[in-house]
Amino acid sequence: MALELVDLLQGSFSLIFVLISLYLGFSILFKYFKYKSRLYILVGISWIGVANPWFPDSISFLMNVFFQESLAIEWYFIIGNAFIPLALLAWLI
């Protein structure tokens, strides 16, 4: 199945957003080892959790580009919603 322009733009921009958010989240997370403050771990996990709803869109885009298959709707919802409570809990702590 060929990707339309809208699908290509949405998938590529969501992939870029996820990669940037993962980079920022892990860089905040790794500052814990330098400063030994628990706050860096919690904010890093929360930052990664903010990008969590865009994970399935990025995975589906990559699967569509490489394998011409889309992510199943069940996995789409599981990946997109399963870790949001953990991120919110990390932010509230």
PDB file of N, CA, C and O in Angstrom, chain B, residues numbered from 101:
ATOM      1  N   MET B 101       0.840  -1.166   0.000  1.00  0.00           N
ATOM      2  CA  MET B 101       0.000   0.000   0.000  1.00  0.00           C
ATOM      3  C   MET B 101       0.891   1.236   0.000  1.00  0.00           C
ATOM      4  O   MET B 101       1.733   1.393   0.884  1.00  0.00           O
ATOM      5  N   ALA B 102       0.718   2.093  -0.960  1.00  0.00           N
ATOM      6  CA  ALA B 102       1.526   3.300  -1.076  1.00  0.00           C
ATOM      7  C   ALA B 102       1.026   4.356  -0.091  1.00  0.00           C
ATOM      8  O   ALA B 102      -0.173   4.494   0.149  1.00  0.00           O
ATOM      9  N   LEU B 103       1.964   5.081   0.460  1.00  0.00           N
ATOM     10  CA  LEU B 103       1.610   6.129   1.405  1.00  0.00           C
ATOM     11  C   LEU B 103       1.213   7.392   0.657  1.00  0.00           C
ATOM     12  O   LEU B 103       1.859   7.783  -0.315  1.00  0.00           O
ATOM     13  N   GLU B 104       0.151   8.017   1.118  1.00  0.00           N
ATOM     14  CA  GLU B 104      -0.236   9.307   0.564  1.00  0.00           C
ATOM     15  C   GLU B 104       0.604  10.383   1.231  1.00  0.00           C
ATOM     16  O   GLU B 104       1.317  10.119   2.199  1.00  0.00           O
ATOM     17  N   LEU B 105       0.513  11.596   0.705  1.00  0.00           N
ATOM     18  CA  LEU B 105       1.325  12.695   1.218  1.00  0.00           C
ATOM     19  C   LEU B 105       1.013  12.982   2.684  1.00  0.00           C
ATOM     20  O   LEU B 105       1.921  13.231   3.477  1.00  0.00           O
ATOM     21  N   VAL B 106      -0.258  12.948   3.040  1.00  0.00           N
ATOM     22  CA  VAL B 106      -0.651  13.220   4.429  1.00  0.00           C
ATOM     23  C   VAL B 106      -0.076  12.162   5.364  1.00  0.00           C
ATOM     24  O   VAL B 106       0.431  12.490   6.436  1.00  0.00           O
ATOM     25  N   ASP B 107      -0.152  10.904   4.964  1.00  0.00           N
ATOM     26  CA  ASP B 107       0.393   9.821   5.785  1.00  0.00           C
ATOM     27  C   ASP B 107       1.902   9.935   5.912  1.00  0.00           C
ATOM     28  O   ASP B 107       2.461   9.701   6.983  1.00  0.00           O
ATOM     29  N   LEU B 108       2.550  10.292   4.830  1.00  0.00           N
ATOM     30  CA  LEU B 108       4.003  10.449   4.845  1.00  0.00           C
ATOM     31  C   LEU B 108       4.427  11.591   5.758  1.00  0.00           C
ATOM     32  O   LEU B 108       5.383  11.456   6.521  1.00  0.00           O
ATOM     33  N   LEU B 109       3.723  12.711   5.682  1.00  0.00           N
ATOM     34  CA  LEU B 109       4.052  13.851   6.540  1.00  0.00           C
ATOM     35  C   LEU B 109       3.768  13.552   8.008  1.00  0.00           C
ATOM     36  O   LEU B 109       4.596  13.837   8.873  1.00  0.00           O
ATOM     37  N   GLN B 110       2.604  12.982   8.289  1.00  0.00           N
ATOM     38  CA  GLN B 110       2.262  12.677   9.678  1.00  0.00           C
ATOM     39  C   GLN B 110       3.230  11.659  10.270  1.00  0.00           C
ATOM     40  O   GLN B 110       3.682  11.822  11.404  1.00  0.00           O
ATOM     41  N   GLY B 111       3.548  10.631   9.527  1.00  0.00           N
ATOM     42  CA  GLY B 111       4.458   9.611  10.027  1.00  0.00           C
ATOM     43  C   GLY B 111       5.864  10.127  10.229  1.00  0.00           C
ATOM     44  O   GLY B 111       6.499   9.827  11.240  1.00  0.00           O
ATOM     45  N   SER B 112       6.357  10.903   9.277  1.00  0.00           N
ATOM     46  CA  SER B 112       7.732  11.396   9.406  1.00  0.00           C
ATOM     47  C   SER B 112       7.849  12.436  10.515  1.00  0.00           C
ATOM     48  O   SER B 112       8.836  12.442  11.251  1.00  0.00           O
ATOM     49  N   PHE B 113       6.858  13.315  10.645  1.00  0.00           N
ATOM     50  CA  PHE B 113       6.923  14.303  11.719  1.00  0.00           C
ATOM     51  C   PHE B 113       6.733  13.665  13.095  1.00  0.00           C
ATOM     52  O   PHE B 113       7.356  14.095  14.065  1.00  0.00           O
ATOM     53  N   SER B 114       5.895  12.664  13.186  1.00  0.00           N
ATOM     54  CA  SER B 114       5.756  11.979  14.475  1.00  0.00           C
ATOM     55  C   SER B 114       7.027  11.210  14.818  1.00  0.00           C
ATOM     56  O   SER B 114       7.413  11.143  15.985  1.00  0.00           O
ATOM     57  N   LEU B 115       7.676  10.633  13.820  1.00  0.00           N
ATOM     58  CA  LEU B 115       8.945   9.945  14.063  1.00  0.00           C
ATOM     59  C   LEU B 115      10.015  10.930  14.525  1.00  0.00           C
ATOM     60  O   LEU B 115      10.779  10.629  15.442  1.00  0.00           O
ATOM     61  N   ILE B 116      10.074  12.094  13.902  1.00  0.00           N
ATOM     62  CA  ILE B 116      11.035  13.121  14.317  1.00  0.00           C
ATOM     63  C   ILE B 116      10.744  13.571  15.744  1.00  0.00           C
ATOM     64  O   ILE B 116      11.664  13.718  16.550  1.00  0.00           O
ATOM     65  N   PHE B 117       9.467  13.791  16.059  1.00  0.00           N
ATOM     66  CA  PHE B 117       9.093  14.207  17.408  1.00  0.00           C
ATOM     67  C   PHE B 117       9.467  13.158  18.446  1.00  0.00           C
ATOM     68  O   PHE B 117       9.974  13.494  19.516  1.00  0.00           O
ATOM     69  N   VAL B 118       9.222  11.899  18.136  1.00  0.00           N
ATOM     70  CA  VAL B 118       9.541  10.819  19.072  1.00  0.00           C
ATOM     71  C   VAL B 118      11.045  10.720  19.282  1.00  0.00           C
ATOM     72  O   VAL B 118      11.501  10.564  20.414  1.00  0.00           O
ATOM     73  N   LEU B 119      11.815  10.809  18.215  1.00  0.00           N
ATOM     74  CA  LEU B 119      13.272  10.713  18.351  1.00  0.00           C
ATOM     75  C   LEU B 119      13.836  11.871  19.157  1.00  0.00           C
ATOM     76  O   LEU B 119      14.703  11.666  20.006  1.00  0.00           O
ATOM     77  N   ILE B 120      13.359  13.081  18.908  1.00  0.00           N
ATOM     78  CA  ILE B 120      13.828  14.238  19.677  1.00  0.00           C
ATOM     79  C   ILE B 120      13.408  14.112  21.139  1.00  0.00           C
ATOM     80  O   ILE B 120      14.196  14.407  22.038  1.00  0.00           O
ATOM     81  N   SER B 121      12.186  13.679  21.379  1.00  0.00           N
ATOM     82  CA  SER B 121      11.719  13.529  22.762  1.00  0.00           C
ATOM     83  C   SER B 121      12.469  12.432  23.504  1.00  0.00           C
ATOM     84  O   SER B 121      12.775  12.580  24.687  1.00  0.00           O
ATOM     85  N   LEU B 122      12.768  11.336  22.818  1.00  0.00           N
ATOM     86  CA  LEU B 122      13.566  10.287  23.458  1.00  0.00           C
ATOM     87  C   LEU B 122      14.969  10.781  23.776  1.00  0.00           C
ATOM     88  O   LEU B 122      15.506  10.489  24.845  1.00  0.00           O
ATOM     89  N   TYR B 123      15.561  11.526  22.857  1.00  0.00           N
ATOM     90  CA  TYR B 123      16.897  12.070  23.108  1.00  0.00           C
ATOM     91  C   TYR B 123      16.876  13.014  24.310  1.00  0.00           C
ATOM     92  O   TYR B 123      17.728  12.915  25.193  1.00  0.00           O
ATOM     93  N   LEU B 124      15.908  13.927  24.343  1.00  0.00           N
ATOM     94  CA  LEU B 124      15.826  14.861  25.466  1.00  0.00           C
ATOM     95  C   LEU B 124      15.513  14.138  26.777  1.00  0.00           C
ATOM     96  O   LEU B 124      16.100  14.445  27.815  1.00  0.00           O
ATOM     97  N   GLY B 125      14.597  13.188  26.729  1.00  0.00           N
ATOM     98  CA  GLY B 125      14.233  12.447  27.939  1.00  0.00           C
ATOM     99  C   GLY B 125      15.395  11.661  28.507  1.00  0.00           C
ATOM    100  O   GLY B 125      15.627  11.672  29.716  1.00  0.00           O
ATOM    101  N   PHE B 126      16.132  10.972  27.634  1.00  0.00           N
ATOM    102  CA  PHE B 126      17.273  10.199  28.126  1.00  0.00           C
ATOM    103  C   PHE B 126      18.428  11.099  28.554  1.00  0.00           C
ATOM    104  O   PHE B 126      19.172  10.746  29.469  1.00  0.00           O
ATOM    105  N   SER B 127      18.591  12.250  27.914  1.00  0.00           N
ATOM    106  CA  SER B 127      19.651  13.153  28.365  1.00  0.00           C
ATOM    107  C   SER B 127      19.314  13.732  29.736  1.00  0.00           C
ATOM    108  O   SER B 127      20.210  13.911  30.561  1.00  0.00           O
ATOM    109  N   ILE B 128      18.047  14.027  29.992  1.00  0.00           N
ATOM    110  CA  ILE B 128      17.637  14.468  31.332  1.00  0.00           C
ATOM    111  C   ILE B 128      17.807  13.328  32.326  1.00  0.00           C
ATOM    112  O   ILE B 128      18.260  13.538  33.451  1.00  0.00           O
ATOM    113  N   LEU B 129      17.444  12.132  31.910  1.00  0.00           N
ATOM    114  CA  LEU B 129      17.545  10.957  32.775  1.00  0.00           C
ATOM    115  C   LEU B 129      18.994  10.674  33.165  1.00  0.00           C
ATOM    116  O   LEU B 129      19.261  10.322  34.313  1.00  0.00           O
ATOM    117  N   PHE B 130      19.924  10.820  32.239  1.00  0.00           N
ATOM    118  CA  PHE B 130      21.323  10.526  32.520  1.00  0.00           C
ATOM    119  C   PHE B 130      22.013  11.621  33.327  1.00  0.00           C
ATOM    120  O   PHE B 130      23.124  11.415  33.816  1.00  0.00           O
ATOM    121  N   LYS B 131      21.379  12.774  33.475  1.00  0.00           N
ATOM    122  CA  LYS B 131      21.939  13.810  34.344  1.00  0.00           C
ATOM    123  C   LYS B 131      21.879  13.394  35.813  1.00  0.00           C
ATOM    124  O   LYS B 131      22.552  13.976  36.663  1.00  0.00           O
ATOM    125  N   TYR B 132      21.070  12.388  36.094  1.00  0.00           N
ATOM    126  CA  TYR B 132      21.006  11.874  37.461  1.00  0.00           C
ATOM    127  C   TYR B 132      22.377  11.401  37.921  1.00  0.00           C
ATOM    128  O   TYR B 132      22.756  11.630  39.069  1.00  0.00           O
ATOM    129  N   PHE B 133      23.119  10.750  37.049  1.00  0.00           N
ATOM    130  CA  PHE B 133      24.418  10.203  37.435  1.00  0.00           C
ATOM    131  C   PHE B 133      25.432  11.301  37.722  1.00  0.00           C
ATOM    132  O   PHE B 133      26.399  11.073  38.448  1.00  0.00           O
ATOM    133  N   LYS B 134      25.225  12.484  37.164  1.00  0.00           N
ATOM    134  CA  LYS B 134      26.137  13.597  37.419  1.00  0.00           C
ATOM    135  C   LYS B 134      25.760  14.345  38.698  1.00  0.00           C
ATOM    136  O   LYS B 134      26.629  14.695  39.497  1.00  0.00           O
ATOM    137  N   TYR B 135      24.456  14.588  38.890  1.00  0.00           N
ATOM    138  CA  TYR B 135      24.016  15.423  40.002  1.00  0.00           C
ATOM    139  C   TYR B 135      23.403  14.647  41.166  1.00  0.00           C
ATOM    140  O   TYR B 135      23.212  15.215  42.241  1.00  0.00           O
ATOM    141  N   LYS B 136      23.090  13.365  40.979  1.00  0.00           N
ATOM    142  CA  LYS B 136      22.522  12.496  42.019  1.00  0.00           C
ATOM    143  C   LYS B 136      21.234  13.054  42.626  1.00  0.00           C
ATOM    144  O   LYS B 136      20.996  12.926  43.827  1.00  0.00           O
ATOM    145  N   SER B 137      20.414  13.668  41.789  1.00  0.00           N
ATOM    146  CA  SER B 137      19.122  14.166  42.237  1.00  0.00           C
ATOM    147  C   SER B 137      18.016  13.324  41.602  1.00  0.00           C
ATOM    148  O   SER B 137      17.997  13.120  40.388  1.00  0.00           O
ATOM    149  N   ARG B 138      17.107  12.846  42.426  1.00  0.00           N
ATOM    150  CA  ARG B 138      16.022  11.990  41.950  1.00  0.00           C
ATOM    151  C   ARG B 138      15.091  12.726  40.993  1.00  0.00           C
ATOM    152  O   ARG B 138      14.383  12.105  40.199  1.00  0.00           O
ATOM    153  N   LEU B 139      15.099  14.036  41.075  1.00  0.00           N
ATOM    154  CA  LEU B 139      14.246  14.850  40.220  1.00  0.00           C
ATOM    155  C   LEU B 139      14.545  14.628  38.740  1.00  0.00           C
ATOM    156  O   LEU B 139      13.632  14.648  37.914  1.00  0.00           O
ATOM    157  N   TYR B 140      15.808  14.417  38.400  1.00  0.00           N
ATOM    158  CA  TYR B 140      16.176  14.198  36.998  1.00  0.00           C
ATOM    159  C   TYR B 140      15.604  12.889  36.460  1.00  0.00           C
ATOM    160  O   TYR B 140      15.223  12.812  35.292  1.00  0.00           O
ATOM    161  N   ILE B 141      15.543  11.882  37.290  1.00  0.00           N
ATOM    162  CA  ILE B 141      14.948  10.611  36.857  1.00  0.00           C
ATOM    163  C   ILE B 141      13.456  10.798  36.593  1.00  0.00           C
ATOM    164  O   ILE B 141      12.939  10.344  35.572  1.00  0.00           O
ATOM    165  N   LEU B 142      12.778  11.459  37.501  1.00  0.00           N
ATOM    166  CA  LEU B 142      11.333  11.627  37.366  1.00  0.00           C
ATOM    167  C   LEU B 142      10.965  12.513  36.183  1.00  0.00           C
ATOM    168  O   LEU B 142      10.015  12.214  35.459  1.00  0.00           O
ATOM    169  N   VAL B 143      11.702  13.592  35.978  1.00  0.00           N
ATOM    170  CA  VAL B 143      11.413  14.478  34.848  1.00  0.00           C
ATOM    171  C   VAL B 143      11.766  13.799  33.531  1.00  0.00           C
ATOM    172  O   VAL B 143      11.061  13.980  32.539  1.00  0.00           O
ATOM    173  N   GLY B 144      12.844  13.021  33.505  1.00  0.00           N
ATOM    174  CA  GLY B 144      13.203  12.296  32.285  1.00  0.00           C
ATOM    175  C   GLY B 144      12.151  11.273  31.901  1.00  0.00           C
ATOM    176  O   GLY B 144      11.792  11.160  30.729  1.00  0.00           O
ATOM    177  N   ILE B 145      11.657  10.530  32.874  1.00  0.00           N
ATOM    178  CA  ILE B 145      10.592   9.557  32.602  1.00  0.00           C
ATOM    179  C   ILE B 145       9.320  10.270  32.155  1.00  0.00           C
ATOM    180  O   ILE B 145       8.621   9.801  31.257  1.00  0.00           O
ATOM    181  N   SER B 146       9.026  11.398  32.782  1.00  0.00           N
ATOM    182  CA  SER B 146       7.834  12.150  32.394  1.00  0.00           C
ATOM    183  C   SER B 146       7.954  12.696  30.981  1.00  0.00           C
ATOM    184  O   SER B 146       6.979  12.694  30.229  1.00  0.00           O
ATOM    185  N   TRP B 147       9.134  13.159  30.615  1.00  0.00           N
ATOM    186  CA  TRP B 147       9.325  13.700  29.271  1.00  0.00           C
ATOM    187  C   TRP B 147       9.159  12.605  28.212  1.00  0.00           C
ATOM    188  O   TRP B 147       8.554  12.830  27.164  1.00  0.00           O
ATOM    189  N   ILE B 148       9.693  11.444  28.495  1.00  0.00           N
ATOM    190  CA  ILE B 148       9.512  10.321  27.571  1.00  0.00           C
ATOM    191  C   ILE B 148       8.038   9.932  27.523  1.00  0.00           C
ATOM    192  O   ILE B 148       7.526   9.569  26.464  1.00  0.00           O
ATOM    193  N   GLY B 149       7.362  10.005  28.650  1.00  0.00           N
ATOM    194  CA  GLY B 149       5.943   9.675  28.690  1.00  0.00           C
ATOM    195  C   GLY B 149       5.067  10.656  27.939  1.00  0.00           C
ATOM    196  O   GLY B 149       3.997  10.288  27.455  1.00  0.00           O
ATOM    197  N   VAL B 150       5.511  11.906  27.836  1.00  0.00           N
ATOM    198  CA  VAL B 150       4.753  12.888  27.063  1.00  0.00           C
ATOM    199  C   VAL B 150       4.713  12.489  25.594  1.00  0.00           C
ATOM    200  O   VAL B 150       3.712  12.723  24.916  1.00  0.00           O
ATOM    201  N   ALA B 151       5.781  11.896  25.100  1.00  0.00           N
ATOM    202  CA  ALA B 151       5.849  11.475  23.696  1.00  0.00           C
ATOM    203  C   ALA B 151       5.215  10.111  23.468  1.00  0.00           C
ATOM    204  O   ALA B 151       5.140   9.650  22.329  1.00  0.00           O
ATOM    205  N   ASN B 152       4.762   9.464  24.523  1.00  0.00           N
ATOM    206  CA  ASN B 152       4.224   8.114  24.406  1.00  0.00           C
ATOM    207  C   ASN B 152       3.052   7.978  23.428  1.00  0.00           C
ATOM    208  O   ASN B 152       3.009   6.978  22.712  1.00  0.00           O
ATOM    209  N   PRO B 153       2.109   8.906  23.351  1.00  0.00           N
ATOM    210  CA  PRO B 153       1.015   8.730  22.378  1.00  0.00           C
ATOM    211  C   PRO B 153       1.467   8.748  20.916  1.00  0.00           C
ATOM    212  O   PRO B 153       0.716   8.315  20.042  1.00  0.00           O
ATOM    213  N   TRP B 154       2.655   9.230  20.637  1.00  0.00           N
ATOM    214  CA  TRP B 154       3.157   9.264  19.263  1.00  0.00           C
ATOM    215  C   TRP B 154       3.993   8.035  18.918  1.00  0.00           C
ATOM    216  O   TRP B 154       4.375   7.870  17.759  1.00  0.00           O
ATOM    217  N   PHE B 155       4.287   7.172  19.883  1.00  0.00           N
ATOM    218  CA  PHE B 155       5.058   5.956  19.601  1.00  0.00           C
ATOM    219  C   PHE B 155       4.377   5.043  18.585  1.00  0.00           C
ATOM    220  O   PHE B 155       5.025   4.622  17.627  1.00  0.00           O
ATOM    221  N   PRO B 156       3.089   4.721  18.758  1.00  0.00           N
ATOM    222  CA  PRO B 156       2.488   3.798  17.790  1.00  0.00           C
ATOM    223  C   PRO B 156       2.415   4.368  16.382  1.00  0.00           C
ATOM    224  O   PRO B 156       2.522   3.626  15.406  1.00  0.00           O
ATOM    225  N   ASP B 157       2.235   5.671  16.269  1.00  0.00           N
ATOM    226  CA  ASP B 157       2.208   6.281  14.943  1.00  0.00           C
ATOM    227  C   ASP B 157       3.569   6.161  14.269  1.00  0.00           C
ATOM    228  O   ASP B 157       3.650   5.898  13.069  1.00  0.00           O
ATOM    229  N   SER B 158       4.632   6.353  15.034  1.00  0.00           N
ATOM    230  CA  SER B 158       5.980   6.218  14.482  1.00  0.00           C
ATOM    231  C   SER B 158       6.293   4.773  14.118  1.00  0.00           C
ATOM    232  O   SER B 158       6.883   4.502  13.072  1.00  0.00           O
ATOM    233  N   ILE B 159       5.897   3.851  14.983  1.00  0.00           N
ATOM    234  CA  ILE B 159       6.133   2.431  14.703  1.00  0.00           C
ATOM    235  C   ILE B 159       5.340   1.988  13.478  1.00  0.00           C
ATOM    236  O   ILE B 159       5.848   1.253  12.630  1.00  0.00           O
ATOM    237  N   SER B 160       4.099   2.439  13.394  1.00  0.00           N
ATOM    238  CA  SER B 160       3.269   2.086  12.243  1.00  0.00           C
ATOM    239  C   SER B 160       3.842   2.673  10.955  1.00  0.00           C
ATOM    240  O   SER B 160       3.797   2.028   9.907  1.00  0.00           O
ATOM    241  N   PHE B 161       4.374   3.882  11.027  1.00  0.00           N
ATOM    242  CA  PHE B 161       4.995   4.497   9.853  1.00  0.00           C
ATOM    243  C   PHE B 161       6.214   3.703   9.398  1.00  0.00           C
ATOM    244  O   PHE B 161       6.378   3.440   8.206  1.00  0.00           O
ATOM    245  N   LEU B 162       7.069   3.321  10.344  1.00  0.00           N
ATOM    246  CA  LEU B 162       8.253   2.536   9.982  1.00  0.00           C
ATOM    247  C   LEU B 162       7.869   1.166   9.436  1.00  0.00           C
ATOM    248  O   LEU B 162       8.479   0.684   8.482  1.00  0.00           O
ATOM    249  N   MET B 163       6.863   0.538  10.036  1.00  0.00           N
ATOM    250  CA  MET B 163       6.408  -0.751   9.513  1.00  0.00           C
ATOM    251  C   MET B 163       5.840  -0.605   8.107  1.00  0.00           C
ATOM    252  O   MET B 163       6.037  -1.476   7.260  1.00  0.00           O
ATOM    253  N   ASN B 164       5.141   0.491   7.862  1.00  0.00           N
ATOM    254  CA  ASN B 164       4.551   0.714   6.554  1.00  0.00           C
ATOM    255  C   ASN B 164       5.619   1.002   5.511  1.00  0.00           C
ATOM    256  O   ASN B 164       5.490   0.583   4.360  1.00  0.00           O
ATOM    257  N   VAL B 165       6.662   1.706   5.897  1.00  0.00           N
ATOM    258  CA  VAL B 165       7.736   2.015   4.949  1.00  0.00           C
ATOM    259  C   VAL B 165       8.541   0.765   4.617  1.00  0.00           C
ATOM    260  O   VAL B 165       8.841   0.515   3.449  1.00  0.00           O
ATOM    261  N   PHE B 166       8.896  -0.023   5.630  1.00  0.00           N
ATOM    262  CA  PHE B 166       9.785  -1.157   5.400  1.00  0.00           C
ATOM    263  C   PHE B 166       9.062  -2.447   5.013  1.00  0.00           C
ATOM    264  O   PHE B 166       9.568  -3.212   4.192  1.00  0.00           O
ATOM    265  N   PHE B 167       7.891  -2.698   5.589  1.00  0.00           N
ATOM    266  CA  PHE B 167       7.219  -3.981   5.378  1.00  0.00           C
ATOM    267  C   PHE B 167       5.879  -3.865   4.662  1.00  0.00           C
ATOM    268  O   PHE B 167       5.253  -4.882   4.366  1.00  0.00           O
ATOM    269  N   GLN B 168       5.428  -2.648   4.378  1.00  0.00           N
ATOM    270  CA  GLN B 168       4.136  -2.383   3.748  1.00  0.00           C
ATOM    271  C   GLN B 168       2.978  -2.988   4.538  1.00  0.00           C
ATOM    272  O   GLN B 168       1.986  -3.433   3.961  1.00  0.00           O
ATOM    273  N   GLU B 169       3.113  -2.998   5.845  1.00  0.00           N
ATOM    274  CA  GLU B 169       2.050  -3.446   6.738  1.00  0.00           C
ATOM    275  C   GLU B 169       1.867  -2.398   7.822  1.00  0.00           C
ATOM    276  O   GLU B 169       2.802  -1.686   8.188  1.00  0.00           O
ATOM    277  N   SER B 170       0.667  -2.322   8.316  1.00  0.00           N
ATOM    278  CA  SER B 170       0.368  -1.363   9.362  1.00  0.00           C
ATOM    279  C   SER B 170       0.312  -2.070  10.713  1.00  0.00           C
ATOM    280  O   SER B 170       0.146  -3.287  10.786  1.00  0.00           O
ATOM    281  N   LEU B 171       0.450  -1.303  11.754  1.00  0.00           N
ATOM    282  CA  LEU B 171       0.360  -1.831  13.110  1.00  0.00           C
ATOM    283  C   LEU B 171      -1.101  -2.160  13.413  1.00  0.00           C
ATOM    284  O   LEU B 171      -1.998  -1.378  13.100  1.00  0.00           O
ATOM    285  N   ALA B 172      -1.330  -3.308  14.016  1.00  0.00           N
ATOM    286  CA  ALA B 172      -2.697  -3.708  14.366  1.00  0.00           C
ATOM    287  C   ALA B 172      -3.283  -2.710  15.359  1.00  0.00           C
ATOM    288  O   ALA B 172      -2.572  -2.162  16.201  1.00  0.00           O
ATOM    289  N   ILE B 173      -4.571  -2.486  15.247  1.00  0.00           N
ATOM    290  CA  ILE B 173      -5.230  -1.475  16.069  1.00  0.00           C
ATOM    291  C   ILE B 173      -5.132  -1.793  17.562  1.00  0.00           C
ATOM    292  O   ILE B 173      -5.068  -0.880  18.385  1.00  0.00           O
ATOM    293  N   GLU B 174      -5.119  -3.077  17.916  1.00  0.00           N
ATOM    294  CA  GLU B 174      -4.984  -3.450  19.325  1.00  0.00           C
ATOM    295  C   GLU B 174      -3.627  -3.020  19.862  1.00  0.00           C
ATOM    296  O   GLU B 174      -3.536  -2.445  20.946  1.00  0.00           O
ATOM    297  N   TRP B 175      -2.570  -3.301  19.099  1.00  0.00           N
ATOM    298  CA  TRP B 175      -1.225  -2.901  19.512  1.00  0.00           C
ATOM    299  C   TRP B 175      -1.076  -1.386  19.497  1.00  0.00           C
ATOM    300  O   TRP B 175      -0.346  -0.822  20.311  1.00  0.00           O
ATOM    301  N   TYR B 176      -1.761  -0.734  18.580  1.00  0.00           N
ATOM    302  CA  TYR B 176      -1.717   0.725  18.498  1.00  0.00           C
ATOM    303  C   TYR B 176      -2.213   1.340  19.811  1.00  0.00           C
ATOM    304  O   TYR B 176      -1.579   2.238  20.364  1.00  0.00           O
ATOM    305  N   PHE B 177      -3.341   0.850  20.293  1.00  0.00           N
ATOM    306  CA  PHE B 177      -3.892   1.381  21.539  1.00  0.00           C
ATOM    307  C   PHE B 177      -3.080   0.956  22.757  1.00  0.00           C
ATOM    308  O   PHE B 177      -2.926   1.740  23.693  1.00  0.00           O
ATOM    309  N   ILE B 178      -2.567  -0.251  22.764  1.00  0.00           N
ATOM    310  CA  ILE B 178      -1.771  -0.716  23.902  1.00  0.00           C
ATOM    311  C   ILE B 178      -0.485   0.092  24.022  1.00  0.00           C
ATOM    312  O   ILE B 178      -0.144   0.561  25.108  1.00  0.00           O
ATOM    313  N   ILE B 179       0.227   0.257  22.912  1.00  0.00           N
ATOM    314  CA  ILE B 179       1.486   1.007  22.950  1.00  0.00           C
ATOM    315  C   ILE B 179       1.231   2.472  23.276  1.00  0.00           C
ATOM    316  O   ILE B 179       2.001   3.090  24.011  1.00  0.00           O
ATOM    317  N   GLY B 180       0.165   3.023  22.737  1.00  0.00           N
ATOM    318  CA  GLY B 180      -0.107   4.442  22.926  1.00  0.00           C
ATOM    319  C   GLY B 180      -0.639   4.813  24.291  1.00  0.00           C
ATOM    320  O   GLY B 180      -0.476   5.954  24.723  1.00  0.00           O
ATOM    321  N   ASN B 181      -1.267   3.883  24.981  1.00  0.00           N
ATOM    322  CA  ASN B 181      -1.931   4.234  26.238  1.00  0.00           C
ATOM    323  C   ASN B 181      -1.398   3.525  27.473  1.00  0.00           C
ATOM    324  O   ASN B 181      -1.729   3.929  28.587  1.00  0.00           O
ATOM    325  N   ALA B 182      -0.603   2.504  27.323  1.00  0.00           N
ATOM    326  CA  ALA B 182      -0.218   1.684  28.470  1.00  0.00           C
ATOM    327  C   ALA B 182       0.718   2.403  29.436  1.00  0.00           C
ATOM    328  O   ALA B 182       0.642   2.177  30.644  1.00  0.00           O
ATOM    329  N   PHE B 183       1.585   3.252  28.937  1.00  0.00           N
ATOM    330  CA  PHE B 183       2.609   3.833  29.798  1.00  0.00           C
ATOM    331  C   PHE B 183       2.304   5.265  30.226  1.00  0.00           C
ATOM    332  O   PHE B 183       3.101   5.880  30.935  1.00  0.00           O
ATOM    333  N   ILE B 184       1.177   5.796  29.812  1.00  0.00           N
ATOM    334  CA  ILE B 184       0.809   7.154  30.216  1.00  0.00           C
ATOM    335  C   ILE B 184       0.615   7.264  31.730  1.00  0.00           C
ATOM    336  O   ILE B 184       1.075   8.247  32.311  1.00  0.00           O
ATOM    337  N   PRO B 185      -0.043   6.308  32.404  1.00  0.00           N
ATOM    338  CA  PRO B 185      -0.165   6.431  33.862  1.00  0.00           C
ATOM    339  C   PRO B 185       1.180   6.452  34.584  1.00  0.00           C
ATOM    340  O   PRO B 185       1.330   7.150  35.586  1.00  0.00           O
ATOM    341  N   LEU B 186       2.155   5.699  34.089  1.00  0.00           N
ATOM    342  CA  LEU B 186       3.480   5.724  34.722  1.00  0.00           C
ATOM    343  C   LEU B 186       4.140   7.088  34.575  1.00  0.00           C
ATOM    344  O   LEU B 186       4.766   7.583  35.512  1.00  0.00           O
ATOM    345  N   ALA B 187       4.000   7.691  33.405  1.00  0.00           N
ATOM    346  CA  ALA B 187       4.584   9.012  33.191  1.00  0.00           C
ATOM    347  C   ALA B 187       3.900  10.062  34.061  1.00  0.00           C
ATOM    348  O   ALA B 187       4.564  10.931  34.626  1.00  0.00           O
ATOM    349  N   LEU B 188       2.586   9.985  34.169  1.00  0.00           N
ATOM    350  CA  LEU B 188       1.868  10.931  35.020  1.00  0.00           C
ATOM    351  C   LEU B 188       2.211  10.736  36.489  1.00  0.00           C
ATOM    352  O   LEU B 188       2.340  11.706  37.237  1.00  0.00           O
ATOM    353  N   LEU B 189       2.357   9.497  36.897  1.00  0.00           N
ATOM    354  CA  LEU B 189       2.741   9.221  38.276  1.00  0.00           C
ATOM    355  C   LEU B 189       4.146   9.745  38.565  1.00  0.00           C
ATOM    356  O   LEU B 189       4.397  10.300  39.635  1.00  0.00           O
ATOM    357  N   ALA B 190       5.056   9.570  37.617  1.00  0.00           N
ATOM    358  CA  ALA B 190       6.416  10.091  37.799  1.00  0.00           C
ATOM    359  C   ALA B 190       6.403  11.610  37.893  1.00  0.00           C
ATOM    360  O   ALA B 190       7.190  12.186  38.644  1.00  0.00           O
ATOM    361  N   TRP B 191       5.531  12.262  37.150  1.00  0.00           N
ATOM    362  CA  TRP B 191       5.466  13.719  37.199  1.00  0.00           C
ATOM    363  C   TRP B 191       4.871  14.194  38.526  1.00  0.00           C
ATOM    364  O   TRP B 191       5.291  15.220  39.062  1.00  0.00           O
ATOM    365  N   LEU B 192       3.896  13.453  39.058  1.00  0.00           N
ATOM    366  CA  LEU B 192       3.258  13.870  40.301  1.00  0.00           C
ATOM    367  C   LEU B 192       4.128  13.617  41.526  1.00  0.00           C
ATOM    368  O   LEU B 192       3.969  14.287  42.546  1.00  0.00           O
ATOM    369  N   ILE B 193       5.040  12.664  41.438  1.00  0.00           N
ATOM    370  CA  ILE B 193       5.918  12.387  42.574  1.00  0.00           C
ATOM    371  C   ILE B 193       6.898  13.522  42.679  1.00  0.00           C
ATOM    372  O   ILE B 193       7.751  13.521  43.567  1.00  0.00           O
TER     373      ILE B 193
END
